[in-house]
Amino acid sequence: MPVKTHTWVSLWFLLTAPIIAWDIGYCFMRPRSMEGGDLHWFWAAYSKYQQVDFVYGVPSFEKGDGFPNAQALLNVVETMMNLVYLYTAHVTAWPPAPLVGFTAAAITLSKTLLYWAQEYFCNFCAVGHNSLEDLIKYYVLTSSPWVIIPALIVVRLGKDLIADLNLAHQVSVKAASRKSS
């Protein structure tokens, strides 16, 4: 039985891989990737963001905050899993591929919710200095897709996994009833 795939899920995993890799590079290359660093030209788009979200900015770096690199390390794990899903679903047709994709999306969703929860529980320590307009434009709108789309992937692949498990159960029940007759 071929692995059931969904184009939009595969596109999300494929298109986000270079974006996440770029973000990983920014975090692991700090301070060189930050404004004023010799490699900042490659991450010039972060000039505004490092002022909006201090986790990505100078205050976090100067106090030795490990959260940015810890979440970047998890980005490595989730991106590798996204790519494993793409390979196993589309190239090798490995039946557990949807479980890999489900898990990868759950990691992305959980990590992003943790990031937001951290802000809430520290009284918006890294983003609370922004105007409401900047907060919405540069923080909420840019990070919302990393909650919404992985949540939709978890639901979609979760339904597929449940359907596969139900089918496997039905087949095993029929096989068991044939043996007993």
Buried (B, 14 or more C-beta within 10 A) or exposed (E): EEBBBBEEBBEBBBEBBEEBEBBBBBBBBBBBBBBEBEBBEBBEEBEEBBBBBBBBBBBBBEEEBEBBBEBBBBBEEBBEBBBBBBEBBEEEEBBBBBBBBBBBBBBBBBBBBEBBEBBEEEEBBBBEEBEEEBBEBBBEEEBEEBBEBBBBBBEBBBEBBEEBEEEEEEEEEEEEEEEEE
